[in-house]
Amino acid sequence: MPAAKPPEFRRRAVELARRREKSIAEIAHDLGIAESCLRRWLKQDDIDAGRAEGLSTDERAELVRLRRENRVQAMEIEILKRASAYFAREASPGPK
């Protein structure tokens, strides 16, 4: 997978494509990125600007953060369940 491009690079690429002085394929080739990548950046720019429906960049980042938090909390709950079961067995008197 190619390295992610900085936000400023993306912004300038979108600006160049919006000017329509060259085709998207030519701009992508000149910048050394895939045409599909530039089209995806254009689509995300439309979403962020409110010109199209979808998850904005900020909403997508928040969703990733919340999913990560959810995953961590689920693991913590599982650890606590196992620990409480272990200590319950230790604390209960066994047969003599």
N, C-alpha and C positions, 0 to 999 in steps of 0.2 A: 504494500500500500504506500503510495507516495506521501511525503511529508505534507502536513497541513500548511496552507499558505496563511500569512498574517492577514488580519482584518483589513489593513490599509491596502494591501495588494488586491484583495477581493473587491473592496469598494471601488478602486480605480478600474479594475477589469469590468465591473458592472457599468461604470460611467462610460467607458469606451464602447461597450456594446450598445448602450442606450443612444449614443450619438448616431449610430447606423452609418458611419463613414465606410466601414468594411463589414463583411459578413461575420456572423458569429464564429463560423469555422476558421476564418482567417485570423480573427482576433485571438481565438484560443490557440491556434498554431503559433502565432507570434509570441504569445505569453508562455508557451510550453506547457499548456494544460489541455485536458480533454475537452472536446466540444460539449459533451454531456455535463461536465463539471461546471462550465460557464453557464449553461442553460439552467442548472440547478441553483446556482448563485442568483441568477436573474429571477427565478421563480421565488426564492426565499426573500429577495429584496422586495418583490411585489407584496408578499405576505406581510413583511415587516412594515411596509408603508401603508398597509390597509387597502391595497388595490386588489387583493385576492384573499380567499378564505384559506385558513390553515393555522398551524401553530407558529407563532412568531419565534424568533431566536431566543428571546427571554423566556417565553413559556416553555420552550423545548428544554432549555437549561434547567428551569425549575422542576420540570417533570423528571429529568435525569437525577437531580439532587434528591427529590422526594422518593424516587424508586430506590436509590442507594440507601437512604435513611431507613426505609421500610425493610430492606433486606437485612441491614445491620440489626434493627430491632427484632426481627424474626429470629435471627441467630442468638441474640441475647436472651430472648424468651426461652428458646430451646435449651440453652445452657442452664438457665435458672431452674427449669423444670427438672432436668437431669440432676442438678445439684440438690434440689429439695428432695427428690426421690432417694438419692444416696444418703443424705443426712437423716431422712425418716427411717430408713433401714438400720442405720447406725444407732439411732436413738431408741428404737423399739427393742424391748428385751426379747432375746431369743429363747428357744426352749432349753430347759436345764435338765 
